[in-house]
Amino acid sequence: MALEKVTTEDKIEIVGDYKNVQIRERTTVLEDGVEISSSFHRDSLSPMTRTAKEFDADGKVTKDHTFIDTDISGRSAEVQAICNAVWTDDVKAAYKAMREAE
């Protein structure tokens, strides 16, 4: 009886005006090559990440929110290629403007 665990990105979607990239990973457990179990994990990536405000001991803001490009370096080559293709400067600017307006 040989057990094997296989994880694949079985669905990658681009969603909405700000080109959020949604990834579904499927984990399959095989016994002697026959699937005995599977499960899914989902993740969503936005083009930019907003940092938290920083405060001093008196509660005054010392550093406001900043925006940085979302780190995709740990993602698969396919996800990186999709993000790099759809997250244009215009998309990032629109996303940042939307988040600042919140």
C-alpha positions in Angstrom: 0.0 0.0 0.0 1.7 3.2 -1.2 0.2 6.5 -0.2 0.9 9.6 -2.3 -0.2 13.2 -1.7 -0.4 15.5 -4.8 -1.1 19.2 -4.7 -2.0 21.1 -7.9 -3.3 24.6 -8.8 -6.4 23.4 -10.6 -8.1 26.8 -11.0 -6.7 30.3 -11.5 -9.2 33.1 -12.1 -8.9 36.8 -12.7 -11.8 38.6 -11.0 -13.1 42.2 -10.9 -12.0 45.7 -11.9 -8.8 45.4 -9.9 -7.8 42.0 -11.4 -7.7 40.1 -8.2 -6.2 36.7 -8.9 -8.0 33.7 -7.2 -6.2 30.4 -6.9 -7.7 27.1 -6.0 -5.3 24.3 -4.9 -6.5 20.7 -4.9 -4.8 18.2 -2.6 -5.4 14.6 -3.6 -4.4 11.6 -1.6 -3.8 8.5 -3.7 -3.5 4.9 -2.5 -1.7 2.7 -5.1 -2.6 5.3 -7.7 -6.3 5.4 -6.8 -7.8 8.6 -5.3 -9.0 8.0 -1.8 -9.4 11.7 -0.7 -9.3 15.2 -1.9 -9.7 18.7 -0.5 -9.4 22.3 -1.7 -7.7 25.5 -0.5 -8.4 28.9 -2.0 -6.4 32.1 -1.9 -6.9 35.5 -3.4 -4.3 38.0 -4.4 -4.8 41.8 -4.8 -2.4 43.9 -6.8 -1.2 45.9 -3.8 -1.0 45.5 -0.1 -1.7 48.3 2.3 0.5 48.5 5.4 -0.8 49.3 8.8 -0.6 52.7 10.4 2.0 53.1 13.1 1.3 55.0 16.4 3.4 56.5 19.2 2.8 55.9 22.9 0.3 58.8 22.9 -1.8 57.3 20.2 -0.7 59.8 17.5 -0.1 58.5 14.0 3.6 58.4 13.3 3.4 56.6 9.9 0.3 56.5 7.7 -0.7 53.7 5.4 1.5 52.9 2.5 1.0 50.7 -0.5 3.4 48.1 -1.8 3.2 45.7 -4.7 1.9 42.3 -3.5 4.8 39.9 -3.1 4.2 37.0 -5.5 7.8 35.6 -5.3 6.7 32.5 -3.5 3.9 31.7 -6.0 4.1 29.3 -9.0 5.6 30.6 -12.3 2.1 30.4 -13.8 0.6 32.6 -11.1 3.5 35.1 -11.3 3.1 35.3 -15.1 -0.7 36.0 -14.8 -0.2 38.6 -12.1 2.5 40.4 -14.0 0.3 40.4 -17.1 -2.8 41.8 -15.5 -1.5 44.0 -12.8 -0.6 47.0 -15.0 0.3 50.4 -13.6 -3.2 51.6 -14.4 -4.8 48.7 -12.5 -2.5 49.3 -9.5 -3.3 53.1 -9.5 -7.0 52.4 -9.6 -6.8 49.8 -6.8 -4.8 52.2 -4.6 -7.3 55.1 -5.3 -10.2 52.8 -4.3 -8.5 51.6 -1.1 -7.6 55.2 -0.1 -11.2 56.3 -0.6 -12.4 53.6 1.9 
